[in-house]
């Protein structure tokens, strides 16, 4: 049986992954996307990500997709937690190399070169995403204390700076060795596609299935 999408009179089989901004930290650290809502015929939605050294795609996991990252240029450190062996698997990736993050496995990506460009490709048109910063903000300090015997006040103080989802870290103003964490947001960066540069990042955030707080 033919897919009704492929039988549609207005069928499109091409699109520009630079045109929809998912998240922007500054001119050198931003993510665009191409998902099912933009191109219904797509079967492997993806993020098109640019990062500079020391920046990180924060720890997160996907409830509905397996992810593969493909390095276009630069170098990345990709880490994923294996829930079966309880071990952290870490890979140093260069241009042309890949890593796979199975569905539901906790993972993160760190830029190791001055500039890095990569695709995060999913085995479904649109991924669900649970970000670590949202989880940390949501769990009451009392629960952390009861579960791990960690001081409630110290934990609450530690996560207090997490006012919203941190997709590309570190947060602005945070000085971290080897990163440009103190860089301010640049809403008019010339290196961005013209359409994306005009849009607030939050306008495209609904493609994530879990709402920001």
N, C-alpha and C positions, 0 to 999 in steps of 0.2 A: 504494500500500500504506500502510495506516494505521500510524502510529507506535505500537508496543506500549505506550509510556508513556501515551499518550492513551486507550488501551483498558483501562488498569488499573482495577480496582474501587475502589481507594483514591486515585484521581486527585485531585490538588490543583492549583488554578490561581491561588492567591493565597498570599502569604507576607509576612513582615515583615523588611525589610532591616536593621532596627535590632537584631535579636536575636542575631546571631553576630558577635562581636568578632574581627577579624583582627589588629589591632595597636593598642596604646594607649600613648601617651607620657605624657599627662596629661589633665586634664578638658577641655581645649580642642583637643587634638591626638590624634585617634584615627580608626581606619578600621573600619567594619563591612562586611559582605559578604552577597551573595546569589548562590550558585553552584549548580551542578547537583546537588550532593549534598544540598543543602537543599530544592531545588525541582526534581525531575527534569524537569518540563515546560518549564523555562526554556531559552531559546535564546541569550540574551545576558546572561551573568553580569556582575555589576558590583560595584565597591567604592563604598561610601558614605562619603566622606571629609570630615573637619572639620580645619582647620588655622588657626593664628594667624600673624600677620605674622612673616616671617623663617624660618619652618619650611619644610622642603623634603621632597618625596617623592624619595628619593635616586636618583641615576642608575641605570637598569636597562633591561632589554629583555625582550621576550616571544618565545618560540620558536614559539608556536602560534597567536597571535591578533593581530589589529589592535585597537588601543584608541582609543576616542573619549572625550574628557573634556567634560562639560557642566557649566558653572558655574551653580549655583543661586543663590548669593549671594556677595558679595565680589569680589575680583579676584585673578587668578593670572598668573604668568609661566610659560608653557609652552615648553620648548626641546626640539628633536629634531635629531639629527645625520643628515643625508642622506648615505648611503654612496656614492651615485652622483656627486654634485657635490662631496663632501667639505666641505660647508658646514653651519654650524649655523643652524637656522631657529628663531626665537624670536617668540612671540606674547604680547601683553598682552591677557588675556581678562577680560571683565566678565560680569555675570549675563546668561544667555541665550545666551552665545557658546560655541563649541566649538573643539576642536583634535583632529586625528587623528594617531596614531602608527602607521605601518605595521608589520606583523609583522617582528620582527628589528631594528628601528631603535632605537638608544640614545636615551633621553629622560629628562627629569626635570621636576618641577613645583614652583614656589616660590609661597608665599602672599604677596601684595603688599598686602592690606588687613588691618586688625586681626583680622578673622575671615573665613574663606572656607569655603564648603560646595560640594562638587562631586561628581559621579558619574564614575567611570571605567568605561566600558561596553565589554565585549569581544564579539567576534563568535563566541564559543563559550561553552558553559556554564561552563567553568573554565579560567583562564589558567595557563600555565607562566610562571615569573618567574626571571630571573637578576639578582641584585642586585650592583651595583658593589662594595659592601663585601666581599662574598664572593669576588669575583674578585680584588680587591686582596690579600686575606688568603691566597688560595690560591697565587698565583704566587710562586715562590721569588725572593728578592732577587737571587740569582745570575743568574737568567733576565733580570730587569730590567736588570741591569748589562750583560749580554752583548748584549741587544737594543737598549738605548738609551744605553749608556755613563753610566748613573746610578749613583752611589756606592752599593754594597750596604748599608753600615752606615746611611747617611742614609735610604735607602728603608725599610729594616727599622724604623728608629726612627719614621719618618713614619707607617707603617701599624700600629705596635704598639698604639695605642689601639683599633683595630677588633677587639674581642674577640668580637663576634657580629654578626649582620646588623643594619645600621642602616637601618630602613625609613623612619622620619620623623626627619630630622636637623635640627639638629646633635645629637650625643649629649649626654646629661645631663652638666652640669658644664662644657660647652664654651661659652665666651663668644664669641659671634659678633655683630657689629654688626647691629642691626635685627632681632634674634631674641630669643626667651626661652629660649635654649639652656641656661641654668642651672637651669631649672625641674625639680623632682624629680617622679618618677612619683607618681601619685595613684590608688591602686587602688580607692578608694571614692568616686569622683567622682559627685556627685549628678546631673550633667547627662547621664550615661550611662544607657541603658535598664537597668532593674533586673536583667534576666537577664545582660546583657553585663558589667555592673559586678562581678558575682560571679565571673567567669571569668578565669583567667590568660590573657594573650594567647597564650602558647605553645600553649595547648590547641587553638587553631584554626589554627595555622601549617601543619599538614599539607596544607591546601588548596594551598599552594605545592608544586610538583612537585620542587623542588630543596631538599634538607634543609639546615637550619641547621647550622653547624659549632660 
